Amino acid sequence: MKKYSEMSFEEMKLEHEKLEKLYKDYRYQALSLDMSRGKPSPAQLDLSNGMMDVLNSQEDLSCSDGFDCRNYGVLNGIPEAKELMADIMEVNPDNIIIFGNSSLNIMFDFISRSYHHGVMGHTPWCKLPKVKFLCVVPGYDRHFRITEYFGIEMINIPMLPTGPDMDMVESLVSTDDAIKGIWCVPKYSNPTGNSYSDETVRRFARLKPAAPDFRIYWDNAYTIHHLYDDHQDHLIEILAECKRAGNPDMVYKFASTSKISFPGSGIAMAAASLNNLEDIRRCLEVQTIGHDKVNQLRHVKFFKDIHGVSEHMEKHAEILRPKFEIVEKILHEELDDLDIGWWTEPRGGYFISFNSIPGCAKDIVLTAKKAGVKLTPAGATFPYGIDPEDRNIRLAPSFPGNDEISIAIRLFTLCVKLVTIEKMIAQHNSEAEQ
Amino acid sequence: MKKYSEMSFEEMKLEHEKLEKLYKDYRYQALSLDMSRGKPSPAQLDLSNGMMDVLNSQEDLSCSDGFDCRNYGVLNGIPEAKELMADIMEVNPDNIIIFGNSSLNIMFDFISRSYHHGVMGHTPWCKLPKVKFLCVVPGYDRHFRITEYFGIEMINIPMLPTGPDMDMVESLVSTDDAIKGIWCVPKYSNPTGNSYSDETVRRFARLKPAAPDFRIYWDNAYTIHHLYDDHQDHLIEILAECKRAGNPDMVYKFASTSKISFPGSGIAMAAASLNNLEDIRRCLEVQTIGHDKVNQLRHVKFFKDIHGVSEHMEKHAEILRPKFEIVEKILHEELDDLDIGWWTEPRGGYFISFNSIPGCAKDIVLTAKKAGVKLTPAGATFPYGIDPEDRNIRLAPSFPGNDEISIAIRLFTLCVKLVTIEKMIAQHNSEAEQ
């Protein structure tokens, strides 16, 4: 097929007519499909149903050090859960605190604590005239909403194939002491699906921030969420790397079992240097007596150890992989050579990131919606919901069934073509008028 | 036995010698008993072990509206859990949000939110020169630690048999707009065990606060935690009463199942007016995607309805009641008529509040500790850990076994006598010197 940019005006109009007819056919079908949510599918959730059987009324609900998990207490998590979660996070159990069911909630609390009490003795952010955050874009909307909620100014940092643009990060962080942090999803990133290169991680660990309370918010949400057995991404462990670089306190690391066991009924954790953990605990011990230890015990009894978790993640991959392959196959079939859309083909995580030509993303999402296919709102992957080029769309294939994905993505590509050609025709007309 | 105050100096010295000998005998026993913790005993926890059986891998884990509890979502709680918790809290399910495992954490978050974002559009407390809180004393140390953590000035309000001194509350609240809240445990209060009278609740609902963002923090932690079938305290429902009085937004109400099912693995909730809930949700939806719905479902399947909860609480009472009776019996046997100690005899809750003559509480706790009996630190029941009269001690009989309680309280009364008589002898000597 011819590139759109090489079409004559007549060819464009013909193509437009053809696409409009196809689009009408879709609208007659009254579809109702949802490609917007990064949620595991029911089949994935079924993998963890056995977690409901591992504890029972006859069971001793004490943890390895004899503490009764049913009662109050244990602020940092039970020993065996700390060990398992430390293995998932690739750190020492001493560097971990286990929290409640949501790593997002941990991150919110970390920002909140920094805002009202400051970081390790530094001025609380609420007492400063201005606080800024770096945001790798496209990125995770819920990160951006937290910093927006606290009135923190967000600065876009472009995502490159190797990770964030580190020249820009280094230059900004070293010169502006109002910059207190950067949001990162370093592995199988949301939504681009790529992982930070070794060099990027090493440059992160060697940042020389102007602000002594600058922290890297390292949300390793997809740390073991591979799609393939054979080709997997590997990420340098950031805590160790920061220590090696003489910046042991510069990073907070987050993870959860939300996309391992049950989202919302999993366990979430943070890892950091002992100095940071001490600072965190001064707040945490005022905030709560302890998190849900029975659920911690349940997870350990179900997964047993990191090998159990790895086997479990392979089963997730078997369900997820075909979904990603369907999306990629259809994108190739429909858009290859047209030069009107570009997308990532990740080896893990939950998303495919799609870029149209500039100025089309909002219209594509709207056009798909009118035909019954819900996509993540255009702009959602940028701070303040504003994609400066209006071209990024996050595709989330995890939840719908395979047949639904086929239909939805086929329609999506049609919308991409239709919106693009309309834009080109309008441009042609406006140029002709001049 | 003679009142200590009526003893001659010689009698005092004889009594002191006798007590010292008895105390030495205790020290030889090398006891190690703990009367400090308001924790349920293992026997109480056993009552909820069945909760581990109600869900299993074959079970449908959807809630009543068909939502899959295993997955992300549902910010306010699943419908059946809201209904059950609303029954426990005596409010409408629409007025409830179900949170995580800890009502303390909810309260912390409410104060934190008010501090960084303000209450329903009013100035965030972090932007005010001064914020004050009223604290009913003696009260719950963990409440006071939250307000202390946020640098909020705390003002003591004496607890009377009818509840807080309402003359003082009304006068302060109506004249000082820096006063933003009051900590209350209105039923079977911690540690005094009394409940607010109808008149007290009505006066609360009719407060005319100078600060529009003043809120009553109504921690109904012991709402159904009766010790007796026959004589129980009744508390007017505060949300309805505030609405009736034209102050619908003036109260936040808190509760949890921590002392109903498993502490730390229960569920916690807040109730408030719809206006307040909307304000709370604006923060909550940034903070988390949802709390643990599987655990909400587990609780509903185990308790079924409010009648199931009530029956369950009777079983708790059967275990707790004898413990309170042992404490009260020994206090009577040892201290009646001496006029050196006064204590509460609550109909519910977890504590007995003991008052010595002024200036003795710290020494009593220390003397007991030296003989191997750990008590709640003297002063813990007051803001900043400072009991101005140094006389209040919280006794927590729930956790130890009945035999242990007997020994611990017998020793405790000995320490009360010993410290009191030592104080009286010292006073006599110092007067003689003058």
Interface residues (C-beta under 8 A of the other chain):
Chain A: R37 K39 P40 P42 L45 S48 N49 G50 M51 M52 D53 L55 N56 S57 Q58 E59 L61 D68 C69 R70 N71 Y72 G73 V74 G100 N101 S102 L104 N105 F108 D109 S112 Y115 H116 H117 P124 C126 K127 R142 R145 I146 Y149 F150 S258 F262 P263 G264 S265 C283 V286 Q287 T288 I289 G290 H291 D292 K293 V294 N295
Chain B: R37 K39 P40 P42 L45 S48 N49 G50 M51 M52 D53 L55 N56 S57 Q58 E59 L61 D68 C69 R70 N71 Y72 G73 V74 G100 N101 S102 L104 N105 F108 D109 S112 Y115 H116 H117 P124 C126 K127 R142 R145 I146 Y149 F150 S258 F262 P263 G264 S265 C283 V286 Q287 T288 I289 G290 H291 D292 K293 V294 N295
